[in-house]
Every structure is written in C-alpha cells, then in structure tokens.
Amino acid sequence: MRARVDALTGRVSMYRLAIITLAIVLAQAVLFGFLDVIGPDGYAILGTLGVVMVATLGANEIAARLARVVPHRESSVITALIVTCIVQPSLTTTGLIAAAGAGVLAGLSKYLIVWRGRHLLNPAATGVLIAGIIGYYAGQGVGFWWVATPALLPAVAVGALLLLDRTRRLDVGLIFIGLTIVLIGIRLVATGTAPLGAVTTVLQLFPVVFLAGFMLSEPLTLPPRRWQQWLTAAVVAVAFSVPFGFGPIYTSPELALVLGNIVAFAVSRREGFSVRLVDRAALSPFATEYRFEPSRPLRFEAGQYLELHLPHSADIRGMRRTFSIASAPERAVADEPRLTIGIRTPEGGSSFKAALGTLEPGTRIAATQTAGDFLLPRDAGIPLVMVAGGIGITPFASQLASLAERGEQRDIVLVVISSNPGEVIYRDVIDASGARLVELAPDQLTADALRDLIPDLAARRGYVSGAPSIVAAARTALRRAGCRRVRTDYFAGY
C-alpha cells in the first residue's frame, strides 16, 4: 500500500499535487456555493479567484523581471489558490480590490522579504496579514478563512493528508493540529462545551487542517531538520490558539504562521544559493554523475537532499526536482568546493533529465534548499545496515565518503539491490569506507536472505533508500528479519 501511494503521488511534482488538491477544494466550494451548502456564493468565489490569480501572477512576473530571475509560476498559482481560500469571496469593487491587494502583496513578498536570495515568510499568509493591517485602517477586513467549514472538511483533509504524506511531514502537521485542539479545546470546555464537541468544533470551524496541510508544510519556509520543524509547528499552534490583540495586530491564522516562519528562520538561517555545472561523468551505462560548484561554501549533513530549479519546457512534474547529495559535506566547504548528484539516465526519461543532460559546463542553476533527516546516528558505536535500491545509493555514498574524509570507522553492511547484475555505482567510495558490501537482485530481497547474509542483523539499525517499491519491500524484509529500527528515504521519481 505504501509503495502504491508513493508511486501514485510521485507522478506529479509536489507543486502540481498542491495545485490539483487546491483546485479540487475550490471546485467543490463553487458547487456548494451554488447549492447554498456553504455561505459564500459560487459566483463570488469564482470572481475572487480570477482577480486574485491575475493579481498574484502579475505581481510575480513583474517582480521577477525586475530581479532578473525566472519566475516560478507554479508556486504563484499555489499562492493565488490559497489566498482565494482565505479572503472573503466578493463581487463588490471594494471586496475585489482587497482580495487583489492580498494577492499582489503575496506575490511581492517572495522578492521583498528575503534573506540572501531566499524568501522567509509564507507568501499567502504574508499577503493576507499585510492586507489585513492596511484594511484595518481602511475599514475593510481581508482574512476570512471561509474554507474552514464542515462541508469542505473532507476534501481539505484528503488534500492535506496527500501533501503531508508526500512531503513526509505528517508528524509536523499532527503536532500542530493536536496542540491546537488541546489549547483551544481547553478554552471551549471551560465555557461549557463537551470535550468531544470541542474537538469537532476546532476541526470543523477553525482552519487547522487547511493550514497544516497546505501552508505549514511549505518546504521553503520550514527549517531543514525534524526537531526544528516540530518547534515551528508548536510555535504556530500556540500563536494560533492564544488570543491577543494590539490595534491591527491580533490573533489570526496568518499571523500565527508568519510568527512560525520567523522562528524557523531563526533556528536555521538558510540562504539561497546557486550551483555551477563543472562536468558530468558516467557512473555506469545506466547512471550519470553531475558535479557542481556551489556559489558559496555550502553546509549540509551527509544524507540530506538538494532541490534544483531548472527552467525548461517541463512535463507534468514541473521545473523543480530533489536529489540526494552524493558527495561528502566536507567537499562542499573545501578550497575547491564540489557538490555531486547521481541520477538514472534511461531512454525516454523526464523533461528535467533531458534538460539537465543538455547543459553546458559553466551553466548556473538555482538551488532552492538543502534539507532532510536521513542522517546517521551520532553514536559511532551503533552497527548499521544500509539497503540501497539502485540510484538510492547516493545518500549512502555521501555518508560513507564523509566518514572516510573524517577518518571515522563504523560497522556498516551495505546491501545493494540492482536490476542490472554487477552494477554497483560508487564502488570506490564503498571500498574506501571499509563498509562490507552485499549484492542482491530484487527477487532475492527477503527476510531469510538478509538473516543468512547478516547474522547479527537484529542488533543493527536499518537505513533504506531507493524507489518506493524497493523501500517498502526492504523495510518489510528488515523488520521481519529482526531489525527493529528502520529509517527510509524514498525517491518518487524525477
């Protein structure tokens, strides 16, 4: 089941999955508006959507041209859809101007509220917040969050679940939702509401599910490490739940998220950067390594991933892809910094692979983030078993190369699952690390085979990386073989 869900959602990029799910929510809202199931009128929702879409995309295009960068239109479409779900639907001139203002401010925030090339705040929340402050003095409210209604909750919940699952941030969303239910629920119970009624009230009438799935999970404003993400979720929950007010500044979902973004920046201080293609080399007949020079010394941890933004005539998966970094972090801060990724290069691959394959050395590509928690335990005495499915060996290559750079010895067994007999890429890195190498075909990946090859498997901590089907099979086999702790890192396709 896990592999099927990953394979299904992995057919489109995270950005397009967000667009699809938001479009479904809004389409249902329009229908319910015409049927008088929800308060907002269907025509008002459509009118507001059109105005916000034009305003947000227009502001993004103008700002991008002035900044001399390629606009990321999919991101702006997502912002416009979210803003539409927040501002009050209206066909009045005043209401449409307020909605357009929120869209413009949201689009501009990506270019004006930045830190060394990286935007800091969720654009939709920022646009609605600033427009609300302006509207406070103009007598025009903006933040309405009409999407928080019982009739739309099922569609919102499914969309939020898909996005949180795809980004592997379900725990982050649940921390925010759970803590918010507790904090607001205590106040409701204190005023006479039954406990179960308090829970349903928070879920149905407060935009907790929408904010958790569609906004809190935004990759570019969340910090890279899991504990930092949990802290951010907790801060947003507290700011969301505790009432306060000072003039135009008062408790609101948009303010809560912006405060969380500020905390996220404070604990991570991530900067924007780019990478310059140095060269490429074949790793095997089926895989290629790309070597880049980052625009600045880059700090990351072995096992983390990199997101690249390559403008091109994109397929359904868009212009951005994430890749596990294959080189050691020590090489990215050396005198001649290097950053490498390894990718499969089959015939008829994605538009991104085709575009990447035509790049000339010296070409610069925007890199939006490095992140991830697929990290080795700090305790070097813990024995490990790594299972790599094909190109899933790349995060392990980074980890093993980093160990070799530091001269650190660990008890590691690396199991390589390959559909091509004898194909083990990064073999030189494996040999240099001292890890024991085991090669298996996909049909040999069973609990019995693992127990026979690794007698002390139950005492090891497991790590699995690769395509969804391999990850699901390897995780199951490891657990059945007695490995109690297994961490996974899956590639949805690029």
HELIX and SHEET records of a PDB file:
HELIX    1   1 ARG A    2  THR A    9  1                                   8    
HELIX    2   2 MET A   14  PHE A   34  1                                  21    
HELIX    3   3 GLY A   42  ALA A   67  1                                  26    
HELIX    4   4 ARG A   73  ILE A   86  1                                  14    
HELIX    5   5 THR A   93  LEU A  112  1                                  20    
HELIX    6   6 PRO A  123  ALA A  138  1                                  16    
HELIX    7   7 PRO A  150  LEU A  152  5                                   3    
HELIX    8   8 LEU A  153  ARG A  166  1                                  14    
HELIX    9   9 LEU A  170  ALA A  190  1                                  21    
HELIX   10  10 PRO A  195  LEU A  205  1                                  11    
HELIX   11  11 VAL A  208  LEU A  211  1                                   4    
HELIX   12  12 ALA A  212  LEU A  216  3                                   5    
HELIX   13  13 ARG A  226  SER A  241  1                                  16    
HELIX   14  14 PRO A  253  SER A  268  1                                  16    
HELIX   15  15 PRO A  329  ALA A  332  1                                   4    
HELIX   16  16 SER A  351  GLY A  357  1                                   7    
HELIX   17  17 GLY A  390  ILE A  393  5                                   4    
HELIX   18  18 THR A  394  ARG A  406  1                                  13    
HELIX   19  19 ARG A  427  SER A  433  1                                   7    
HELIX   20  20 PRO A  442  GLN A  444  5                                   3    
HELIX   21  21 ALA A  447  LEU A  453  1                                   7    
HELIX   22  22 LEU A  457  ALA A  459  5                                   3    
HELIX   23  23 PRO A  468  ARG A  480  1                                  13    
SHEET    1   A 2 VAL A 114  TRP A 115  0                                        
SHEET    2   A 2 ARG A 118  HIS A 119 -1                                        
SHEET    1   B 2 GLY A 245  PHE A 246  0                                        
SHEET    2   B 2 ILE A 249  TYR A 250 -1                                        
SHEET    1   C 6 ARG A 320  SER A 324  0                                        
SHEET    2   C 6 TYR A 305  HIS A 309 -1                                        
SHEET    3   C 6 ARG A 364  ALA A 371 -1                                        
SHEET    4   C 6 PHE A 273  SER A 284 -1                                        
SHEET    5   C 6 ALA A 287  PRO A 294 -1                                        
SHEET    6   C 6 LEU A 339  ARG A 344 -1                                        
SHEET    1   D 5 ARG A 436  LEU A 440  0                                        
SHEET    2   D 5 ILE A 412  ILE A 417  1                                        
SHEET    3   D 5 LEU A 384  GLY A 389  1                                        
SHEET    4   D 5 ARG A 461  GLY A 466  1                                        
SHEET    5   D 5 VAL A 486  TYR A 490  1                                        
END                                                                             
